[in-house]
Amino acid sequence: MSSELGVMLVKAGKITQDQLDKALALMKDNKIPLEQTLVSIGAVVSEDDISGFVGKQLNMGTLRLTDVELNPEIVKLIPLDIARKFNVIAVSRLGRNLIVAISDPNNIYVLDAVKFITGCSIQPVISPEKAIVKAIETYYADENGFSEIARGLEEDSDLEVVSSEEAPSEDDLQSAIQDKPLVKLVASIIGDAIRSGASDIHFETYEKRIRVRFRIDGELKEMAPLPYKYRAAIVSRLKVMADLDISERRRPQDGRIKIKISERTIDLRVSVLPTIFGEKVVMRILDPMALMVDMTKLGFAESSLEKFDKAIHLPFGIILVTGPTGSGKTTTLYSALKQINHVGTNIMTAEDPVEFNFDGINQVAVKSDIGLTFAAALRSFLRQDPDVIMVGEIRDGETAEIAIRAALTGHLVFSTLHTNDAPSSINRLIDMNVPNYLVSSATRLIMAQRMTKKICISCKEEIQLTEKQISSLNVPEGMFKDIKAFKGNGCAECGETGRAGRTGIYEVMPISEEIEQLILAKATDTEIRNTAVKEGMRTLRMAAVEKMINGVISFEEVMSVT
């Protein structure tokens, strides 16, 4: 816009050609915007004057951002990285119309990008670039305080950057990781992640940038970019916190960090992996306050909860929870153990790793490299007078058989499997060379589960499904009287996503006498499933459709997770 603006100002007699030439030369040398350069040489009184002039020429409104107080919720309709990249800030909103302040009205792409991101019709007003930058720093400070520190690091630190071809020395890194702005930056990122309810933090190094992403409600969201030249120092700072070797950059490393925030202790599980452009660090946030261990709040349908609650109070037998990684299996098991944890019960768990500590439960971390496998831990448990045993995962036939035999000798055993649904878990155990008569005798209940995103209640509205969509749900005819669906339109409460929070869907299959006979007869998964449904089991799809009808999840979620 610089040259076009200069020509407009000269033609209008606001500045002379000599003043423009001088300003353009200075701007090229100092990389300062033309508006600021013209003010510095005395050609114009202020940047506001230039904005007013441009607004009149383009028949567009102008705004002095210093004269108005913006609504932070409206401001944050535009993500911070977009606001910074295009120097744009949301000013006010009326229905679907969004007023945004921009410094370059000729950049149509900016308006198209903001329209796409916000879903609003955009009405631009012109403000000086410097004023918009200041407003962005002010109104986004709470959301991404670490980006402020990152810029402070850029400006204040004297740490030199190494090129991608040159590995930093250990002395350089030791010095860098003690740098106060860097320490504050890393701590701020972790604090922001915890406050936003993230489950993971990803630090990813690419050829020309370092990216930070938080996993919130199961979805990765990109945060403000970090100064690329500090990539090695940031990773090294994380390694030091996790008590890892900062000089080792060729092999994966794993560690833990324990921090205190708001008077509570939080564990961070750290994984470092070498990539072609540097090391990627993923931190799993293990926040006890974020762990939901109340079974009544996990999303169970009433009938399913009754069946599960009855099974976990049995004196012996094995209870299996199945599902893919990230489906909430561990949370469900912890909820069950908390429910039956009392002074008269000896509960022992073997976990890889131990994610949360619970008073009254004896938890053992599996360490396969020293021979402490799930199977070895199970054998030892049986000599420790247990009442309840939890095995983090049944991965092999040896663990499966010991768990089954423990269940048959008077112990209540909990464990997990990686199968798609409850009925297929039966033949998965048999495939592990556990005799089918042992499976039928020991197994008391199998539950499959998934995590799914909930619709934001602030912007939820009912929608009509097409006949094709209803047919694709593939639920038994007559099971649901009225198929209704809802969606979230997007609002300030949910960050314009239409979603807020997550809930579970559950397929609970008690092992009845008839199912026991089917297992003994080596029945197929389909035969077992059909019998379980006749006995009242709701499949994952049925449970998801019920949640859709009740306005908890969307049609798209039903189809994507079941």
C-alpha positions in Angstrom: 0.0 0.0 0.0 3.0 2.3 0.6 3.6 3.6 -2.9 -0.2 3.9 -3.7 -0.7 5.9 -0.5 2.2 8.2 -1.2 0.9 9.0 -4.7 -2.6 9.7 -3.3 -1.1 12.1 -0.7 0.9 13.9 -3.3 -2.0 14.3 -5.7 -4.2 15.6 -2.9 -1.5 18.1 -2.0 -1.1 16.7 1.5 2.7 16.2 1.0 5.2 17.1 -1.7 7.0 14.7 -4.0 10.3 15.5 -2.3 8.8 14.6 1.1 7.5 11.3 -0.4 10.9 10.4 -1.9 12.7 11.1 1.3 10.1 9.1 3.3 10.3 6.1 0.9 14.1 6.1 1.1 14.1 6.2 4.9 11.4 3.5 5.0 13.5 1.2 2.8 16.5 1.7 5.1 14.8 1.4 8.5 11.9 -0.9 7.5 9.4 1.5 9.2 5.9 1.9 7.7 5.4 4.9 5.4 2.8 6.5 7.8 5.2 6.5 10.7 8.1 7.8 8.4 6.0 10.7 7.2 5.2 11.7 10.8 8.9 11.4 11.8 10.0 13.8 9.0 7.3 16.3 9.8 5.4 15.8 6.5 2.1 15.1 8.3 0.9 15.7 11.9 -0.1 12.2 12.8 -1.0 8.7 11.5 -4.6 9.4 12.4 -4.6 12.2 9.8 -3.4 9.8 7.1 -6.1 7.2 8.1 -8.8 9.9 7.9 -7.5 11.0 4.5 -7.5 7.4 3.2 -11.0 6.7 4.6 -12.4 9.7 2.7 -10.7 8.7 -0.5 -12.1 5.2 -0.3 -15.4 6.3 1.1 -14.6 4.2 4.2 -15.0 4.9 7.9 -12.1 5.6 10.3 -11.6 4.8 13.9 -9.3 6.0 16.7 -8.8 2.8 18.7 -7.6 4.8 21.7 -11.0 6.4 22.0 -13.0 3.2 22.3 -13.0 0.2 24.7 -13.3 -3.1 22.8 -15.2 -6.2 24.0 -12.5 -8.9 24.5 -15.0 -11.6 23.5 -15.6 -9.8 20.2 -11.9 -9.2 19.7 -11.1 -12.9 20.1 -13.4 -13.9 17.2 -10.3 -13.4 15.2 -7.4 -15.7 16.3 -4.3 -14.0 17.6 -2.0 -15.4 14.9 -4.4 -14.0 12.1 -4.7 -10.7 13.9 -1.0 -10.3 14.1 -0.2 -11.6 10.6 -2.7 -9.2 8.9 -2.7 -6.4 11.4 -6.5 -6.5 11.9 -8.7 -6.4 15.0 -12.4 -7.0 15.6 -14.1 -3.9 16.9 -17.8 -4.7 17.3 -20.5 -7.1 16.2 -24.1 -6.7 15.3 -25.8 -10.0 14.4 -23.7 -11.4 11.5 -22.0 -8.1 10.7 -18.5 -7.7 12.1 -16.7 -4.3 12.1 -12.9 -4.8 11.9 -10.1 -2.2 12.0 -7.5 -2.6 9.4 -4.5 -0.5 8.3 -4.3 -1.6 4.7 -7.8 -1.3 3.0 -6.5 -2.5 -0.3 -5.7 -5.9 0.9 -8.9 -7.8 -0.1 -7.3 -11.1 1.0 -7.4 -9.9 4.7 -11.1 -9.3 4.6 -11.8 -12.6 2.8 -9.7 -14.5 5.4 -11.5 -12.8 8.3 -14.9 -13.5 6.7 -14.0 -17.2 6.3 -12.7 -17.6 9.9 -15.5 -15.7 11.7 -18.4 -16.6 9.4 -19.5 -12.9 9.5 -20.0 -10.2 6.9 -17.1 -7.8 7.3 -17.3 -4.1 7.5 -13.8 -2.5 7.5 -12.8 0.7 9.1 -9.3 2.3 8.9 -7.0 2.7 11.8 -3.3 3.4 12.0 -1.1 0.3 12.0 0.6 1.3 15.2 -2.7 1.7 17.0 -3.9 -1.7 15.8 -0.6 -3.4 17.0 -1.0 -1.8 20.4 -4.7 -2.9 20.6 -3.7 -6.5 19.7 -1.1 -6.5 22.5 -3.7 -5.2 25.0 -6.7 -7.3 24.2 -5.0 -10.6 23.5 -2.6 -10.4 26.5 -4.7 -12.7 28.8 -5.2 -15.3 26.1 -1.6 -15.7 25.1 0.6 -14.0 27.6 3.5 -16.3 26.5 3.6 -14.5 23.1 4.4 -11.3 24.8 7.3 -13.0 26.7 8.4 -14.5 23.4 8.8 -11.0 21.9 10.6 -9.9 25.1 12.9 -12.7 24.5 13.5 -11.6 21.0 14.3 -8.1 22.1 16.1 -8.6 25.4 18.1 -11.8 25.2 21.6 -11.8 23.9 21.5 -15.5 23.1 22.9 -16.2 19.7 21.1 -18.5 17.3 22.7 -21.5 15.7 21.9 -22.3 12.1 20.2 -25.5 11.2 23.4 -27.0 10.0 25.3 -26.1 13.2 24.6 -28.0 16.4 24.7 -25.7 19.5 27.3 -26.6 22.1 26.3 -27.8 25.5 27.8 -24.7 27.1 25.6 -22.5 24.9 22.5 -24.5 25.8 23.3 -24.5 29.5 23.6 -20.7 29.3 20.5 -20.3 27.2 18.2 -22.4 29.4 19.0 -20.1 32.4 17.9 -17.0 30.5 15.1 -15.5 32.5 12.8 -14.5 29.6 13.2 -18.1 28.2 12.4 -19.6 31.6 9.3 -17.4 31.8 8.2 -18.2 28.3 8.2 -21.9 28.8 6.5 -21.6 32.2 3.9 -19.3 30.6 3.1 -21.8 27.8 2.6 -24.6 30.3 0.4 -22.4 32.5 -1.7 -21.3 29.5 -2.2 -24.9 28.5 -3.4 -25.9 31.9 -5.7 -23.0 32.3 -7.3 -23.7 28.9 -7.9 -27.4 29.8 -5.5 -28.8 27.3 -4.5 -32.5 27.6 -1.3 -32.2 25.6 1.2 -29.6 24.5 3.1 -30.1 21.2 6.4 -28.3 20.4 7.2 -28.9 16.7 10.3 -27.8 14.8 10.1 -27.3 11.1 12.5 -25.8 8.5 11.7 -22.2 9.2 9.4 -22.1 12.2 8.6 -23.6 15.6 4.9 -24.4 16.1 3.1 -24.8 19.4 -0.2 -26.6 19.6 -2.6 -27.5 22.5 -4.9 -30.4 22.4 -8.2 -29.2 23.8 -11.3 -31.4 23.8 -9.5 -33.9 21.7 -8.6 -31.4 18.9 -5.2 -29.8 18.2 -5.3 -26.0 18.1 -2.3 -23.8 17.0 -1.2 -21.1 19.3 0.9 -18.0 18.7 4.2 -18.7 17.0 7.5 -18.7 18.9 10.8 -17.1 17.9 12.4 -19.7 15.6 15.9 -19.0 16.5 15.3 -20.2 20.1 14.1 -23.6 19.1 17.1 -25.4 20.6 17.0 -23.4 23.8 13.3 -24.0 24.3 13.7 -27.8 23.8 16.7 -27.8 26.1 14.8 -25.9 28.8 12.0 -28.6 28.6 14.7 -31.3 28.8 16.2 -29.8 31.9 12.8 -29.5 33.6 12.2 -33.2 32.8 15.7 -34.3 34.0 16.7 -35.4 30.5 20.1 -35.3 28.7 20.3 -32.0 26.8 23.4 -33.2 24.9 21.5 -36.2 23.4 19.7 -35.1 20.3 19.7 -38.3 18.2 17.6 -40.6 20.4 14.1 -40.4 21.8 13.9 -39.6 25.5 11.0 -39.8 28.0 10.7 -38.0 31.3 8.4 -36.3 33.8 8.0 -32.8 35.2 6.1 -32.1 38.5 4.9 -28.5 38.8 2.7 -26.5 41.2 0.1 -24.1 39.9 -2.7 -22.5 41.9 -1.8 -24.6 45.0 -2.2 -27.9 43.2 0.4 -30.3 41.9 0.4 -31.4 38.3 2.4 -34.0 36.5 3.7 -33.5 32.9 4.8 -36.6 31.0 7.4 -35.5 28.5 8.3 -37.3 25.2 11.2 -36.0 23.0 11.6 -37.3 19.5 14.3 -36.4 17.0 12.9 -35.1 13.6 14.8 -34.0 10.5 14.6 -30.3 11.5 15.2 -30.7 15.3 13.4 -32.3 18.2 9.6 -32.6 18.7 8.4 -32.4 22.3 5.0 -33.6 23.4 3.9 -33.0 27.0 0.9 -34.9 28.4 -0.8 -32.9 31.2 -1.9 -35.0 34.1 -4.1 -32.6 36.1 -6.0 -34.3 38.9 -8.5 -31.4 38.9 -9.3 -32.1 35.2 -9.8 -35.9 35.9 -13.5 -36.7 36.0 -13.8 -39.8 38.3 -17.5 -39.5 39.1 -19.2 -42.2 37.0 -22.5 -40.3 37.0 -20.9 -37.5 35.0 -19.1 -39.5 32.4 -22.0 -39.6 30.0 -23.5 -43.0 30.8 -27.1 -43.7 29.9 -29.0 -44.6 33.1 -29.5 -48.3 32.1 -25.9 -48.7 31.0 -24.6 -47.1 34.3 -26.7 -49.5 36.3 -25.2 -52.5 34.5 -21.7 -51.2 34.9 -22.1 -50.3 38.6 -23.6 -53.7 39.3 -20.6 -55.5 37.7 -17.9 -53.5 39.6 -19.4 -54.5 42.9 -19.2 -58.3 42.1 -16.8 -60.3 44.3 -14.9 -61.8 41.4 -14.6 -62.0 37.6 -13.0 -59.9 34.9 -14.4 -56.6 33.6 -13.0 -55.3 30.3 -13.1 -51.8 28.8 -12.3 -51.5 25.1 -11.7 -48.7 22.6 -9.0 -46.9 20.7 -6.3 -44.7 22.3 -7.9 -41.5 23.7 -11.3 -42.9 24.2 -11.3 -42.4 28.0 -10.7 -46.0 29.1 -8.3 -45.1 31.9 -10.7 -42.5 33.2 -13.5 -45.1 33.3 -11.3 -47.6 35.2 -10.2 -44.9 37.7 -13.8 -44.0 38.2 -14.7 -47.6 38.9 -11.8 -48.1 41.3 -12.6 -44.8 43.2 -16.2 -46.1 43.6 -15.1 -49.3 45.3 -12.0 -47.9 47.1 -12.6 -48.3 50.9 -10.6 -49.5 53.9 -11.8 -53.1 53.6 -10.5 -53.6 50.0 -7.0 -54.2 48.9 -6.7 -52.6 45.4 -3.6 -53.1 43.3 -2.9 -51.7 39.8 -0.2 -52.3 37.1 -0.1 -49.3 34.8 2.1 -48.1 31.9 2.6 -45.4 33.0 0.8 -44.5 36.2 -1.1 -41.3 35.2 -2.7 -40.3 38.5 -2.0 -41.2 42.1 -4.9 -42.2 44.3 -4.8 -42.6 48.1 -5.7 -46.1 49.2 -4.8 -47.7 45.9 -1.4 -49.5 45.5 -0.2 -48.5 42.0 2.8 -50.1 40.2 4.5 -48.6 37.2 5.3 -51.3 34.6 9.0 -51.3 33.4 9.4 -53.8 30.6 13.1 -53.1 30.2 13.9 -54.6 33.7 11.4 -57.4 33.3 8.5 -55.8 35.2 5.9 -56.6 32.6 2.1 -56.7 33.1 2.3 -60.4 33.4 5.2 -60.2 36.0 3.3 -57.6 38.0 0.2 -59.8 38.0 2.0 -62.8 39.3 3.4 -60.7 42.2 0.0 -59.2 42.9 -1.4 -62.6 43.5 1.0 -63.0 46.4 0.0 -59.7 47.9 -3.5 -60.7 49.1 -5.4 -58.5 46.6 -9.2 -58.1 46.4 -9.2 -56.0 43.3 -6.6 -55.9 40.5 -6.4 -53.5 37.6 -4.1 -54.3 34.7 -3.5 -51.3 32.4 -3.8 -53.3 29.2 -4.0 -56.9 28.1 -1.4 -57.0 25.3 -0.5 -60.7 25.1 -1.7 -64.2 25.8 0.4 -64.6 29.0 -1.1 -61.5 30.6 -4.6 -62.5 29.4 -4.4 -66.0 30.9 -3.0 -64.8 34.3 -5.8 -62.1 34.5 -8.5 -64.7 33.6 -7.2 -67.2 36.1 -7.0 -64.5 38.8 -10.6 -63.6 38.1 -11.5 -67.3 38.5 -9.8 -67.6 41.9 -11.8 -65.0 43.8 -10.4 -61.7 42.5 -12.2 -58.8 40.7 -10.0 -57.9 37.7 -10.2 -54.7 35.6 -8.4 -54.3 32.3 -8.5 -52.8 28.8 -8.3 -54.1 25.3 -7.9 -52.5 21.9 -11.0 -53.7 20.0 -13.7 -51.8 18.1 -16.7 -53.0 20.1 -17.7 -55.2 23.1 -18.6 -58.4 21.2 -15.3 -58.6 19.3 -13.3 -58.6 22.6 -14.4 -62.2 23.2 -12.7 -63.6 20.1 -9.7 -61.2 20.7 -9.1 -63.1 24.0 -9.5 -66.4 22.3 -7.1 -65.4 19.6 -4.6 -64.8 22.4 -4.8 -68.6 23.1 -7.0 -68.2 26.2 -9.4 -71.3 26.1 -13.0 -70.2 25.4 -14.2 -72.1 28.5 -12.0 -69.8 30.7 -13.2 -66.7 28.9 -16.9 -67.7 29.3 -16.4 -68.5 33.0 -14.4 -65.5 34.0 -15.7 -62.6 32.0 -18.6 -60.7 33.7 -18.9 -57.6 31.6 -17.3 -55.9 28.5 -17.8 -52.3 27.7 -16.7 -50.4 24.6 -16.5 -46.6 24.6 -15.7 -43.5 22.6 -15.2 -39.8 23.4 -17.2 -37.3 21.4 -17.5 -33.5 21.2 -20.6 -31.9 22.7 -22.6 -29.2 21.1 -22.3 -25.7 22.6 -25.4 -25.1 24.6 -25.2 -21.3 24.0 -25.6 -21.5 20.2 -27.4 -24.9 19.8 -30.3 -25.0 17.4 -32.5 -27.9 16.0 -32.0 -28.9 12.4 -33.8 -31.2 10.0 -32.1 -34.3 8.8 -32.7 -35.6 5.3 -34.2 -39.1 4.7 -30.8 -40.2 3.4 -29.1 -39.0 6.6 -31.7 -40.7 8.8 -31.3 -43.9 6.8 -27.5 -43.8 7.2 -27.9 -43.9 11.0 -28.8 -47.5 10.6 -30.6 -48.0 13.9 -33.4 -50.6 14.3 -36.8 -49.3 13.0 -39.0 -48.1 15.8 -36.2 -47.9 18.4 -36.5 -44.1 18.5 -39.9 -42.4 18.1 -38.6 -39.2 16.7 -35.2 -38.7 15.1 -34.1 -35.1 16.0 -30.8 -33.4 15.4 -29.0 -30.3 16.6 -26.0 -28.3 15.7 -24.0 -25.4 17.2 -23.9 -22.3 15.1 -20.8 -20.9 16.7 -20.6 -18.1 19.3 -18.2 -16.3 21.5 -18.7 -18.9 24.3 -17.3 -21.7 22.1 -14.9 -19.7 20.0 -17.2 -19.9 17.0 -16.7 -23.7 16.8 -20.2 -24.8 17.8 -18.7 -27.3 20.2 -17.9 -27.2 23.9 -16.5 -30.0 26.0 -16.6 -33.8 25.5 -18.7 -36.7 26.7 -18.6 -40.5 26.5 -20.8 -43.0 24.6 -20.9 -46.5 25.9 -21.7 -50.0 24.7 -22.2 -52.1 27.9 -22.5 -55.9 27.4 -23.0 -58.0 30.6 -22.1 -61.7 30.0 -25.4 -63.5 30.4 -25.9 -67.3 30.5 -26.9 -67.3 26.8 -23.8 -65.3 25.8 -21.7 -67.7 27.9 -23.1 -70.6 25.8 -22.3 -68.7 22.6 -18.7 -68.3 23.8 -18.4 -72.0 24.5 -19.8 -72.7 21.1 -17.2 -70.4 19.5 -19.9 -68.1 18.1 -19.0 -65.2 15.7 -18.9 -61.6 16.8 -22.2 -61.0 14.9 -24.0 -63.8 16.7 -22.8 -62.5 20.1 -23.8 -58.9 19.2 -27.3 -59.9 18.0 -27.9 -61.8 21.2 -26.6 -58.9 23.4 -28.9 -56.4 21.6 -31.9 -58.7 22.1 -31.0 -58.7 25.8 -31.0 -54.9 25.9 -27.5 -53.8 25.0 -27.3 -50.5 23.2 -24.5 -50.5 20.6 -22.2 -47.6 20.2 -24.2 -46.3 17.3 -27.5 -46.6 19.2 -26.0 -44.8 22.2 -24.6 -42.0 20.0 -28.0 -41.5 18.2 -29.7 -41.3 21.6 -27.3 -38.5 22.6 -27.9 -36.8 19.2 -31.7 -36.8 19.7 -31.2 -35.4 23.2 -29.2 -32.5 21.7 -25.8 -33.5 23.3 -23.9 -34.3 20.1 -24.3 -33.5 16.4 -25.1 -35.9 13.5 -21.6 -35.5 12.2 -20.2 -36.7 15.5 -22.4 -39.7 15.5 -21.1 -40.7 12.0 -17.4 -39.9 12.8 -17.0 -41.8 16.1 -19.2 -44.9 15.6 
